Structures are given as structure tokens and as C-alpha cells.
Amino acid sequence: MSQTSGADVCNAGWTRRFTAIGARLQEAVELHRGLGFEVRLEAADTGSEDVVERAGCAQCFVMTLAQTIYTRPSGARTDEIAAER
């Protein structure tokens, strides 16, 4: 299974939010959906700066469970944002 790079996801119109796990991950997904965003989850990139800064975390078992949250406005939300401009 290949992982999509963060740059590819961002180039497709998604905004990287943060990496989370467990209950915080679910809370963030529900919050962003409730605000009208589409949500996409990708496996955490263990080579990203926010992970590398934490000594040894790139090799932690928990990193296999972490996911990075990306969002973009849903179709209705996109129309609403365009109307505001």
C-alpha cells in the first residue's frame, strides 16, 4: 500500500491540519466535518519535521496508529466562501 505524500495532498486542494491519534483524532474529524469541511486522513509521515523533532518518535509503535488530518471546504462551503469574496 503506497502512501500519498503530504505535498501531493496539498497540491490537490487539501490543507494539512495536524497529526493525532485516538480520541483527539476522532474529535478533530468530527469538529471539522461539523464546520462543513471534507476530511481526509493519511498515515502519519514519520519523516515530517514535526515528528523528527521529537527524538525517537519516528520509530515508536504509536506512530503506526497516528494519522494526519487534511481538510478542504466541501462543495457547499466552497460556494459560501466564494460568495463572501
N, C-alpha and C positions, 0 to 999 in steps of 0.2 A: 504494500500500500504506500503510495507516494504522498508526501506532504506538500501542500501548496505553500510557496514562500510568502512571507508577510508582504513583500513588495508587490508580488503578483495580485494578492488580495486587495491591497490598497489601490493599485492601478485599475482594478475593476470597480472602483467607486466605494469601497468599504473603508471605514475609519477604525483603526486599531484603538481599542479602549484600554484593556489591561489583561493580565493573566491571573486566573483564580482557580480555586478548587473547592469542591464540596458545596456546603450551604451558601457560601458567598457567591459562587459561580451561579447557582440557581437563582439567588436573589437578584443578581445583576441582569441575568437573562430576562426574568420576569419584569424588572423595572424598565429596561429598555423596550421591551415589547409593549408594555403598558403606556409608554410615551410615544408609541407609534412607529418604532424603528423595526426594521428587519434585523435579525440577529444571526450571525454566523459564528460557529465555534471551530477552531483549529487546534490541533495538538500544539502544546507549548513548544516554542523554538528554543531549545537548550543552548543555542549559540547566540541568542539575542543579548544585548547589553544588560538589560535588567536582570537576567538570570546569571550571566557571567560575573557580575559584580558581587554576587553572594557566593563566597568561597565554597566550592564543592557541590553546590546545588545542582549543577548540570548533570551530576551523576547520582543524585538522590532518587530513590524509588518513587517518591511522591511526584516527581516531575513527569512520570508516565501518566499520572492522573490529571495534571493541570492542563487547562485549555485557555487559549487566548480568545477574548471576545472581540469581535468586529461588528460594527453596526453601519447601517445606512438608512436613510429615510425610506419608508415604504412608499408605494405609489401615491397614496392619498397625502401623505406627509410631504412628499416632493412637490406636489401641486400647491399645497398650503405655503411652503417656503417660497416658491416662485411667485406666488400672489403677493407676498409681503414685500418683495423687492420691487 
